[in-house]
Amino acid sequence: MVKSAAINANFPQHAPELFPETRTYSFQQSYSDANMYYVATDKGAVLKASRGQSLSHPNYYCEEHAVPSIVGSIDINNFNWKYFLAGSSDGSISLYTDGRSAPLVIWDRSTR
């Protein structure tokens, strides 16, 4: 059980001196595997995490060469669990698929 709105986590893709602490704002459990979940971060990435199991590639999802913005929400497709949406603080929504770290589609300023 999470008792606060944000928790701290390690950001495994970068050197610790660049990102000493990553704050997480939302998480969504996978529909296909109860031990796997997706975590929204303030570094513009969604981390894939597991309860003690090894993870398939990729273990994170983010835009390449983008200015990081807070990923505030994640929603997994109920009918096809391989796809999920990530909403960012800059108003963009990104569509990701399992097995590919870059987004399939990005809708910029969707909330403006």
Summary of the structure (lengths in Angstrom):
residues: 112
radius of gyration: 13.3
end to end distance: 33.6
largest distance: 40.1
contacts: 290
relative contact order: 0.17
helix: 0%
strand: 41%
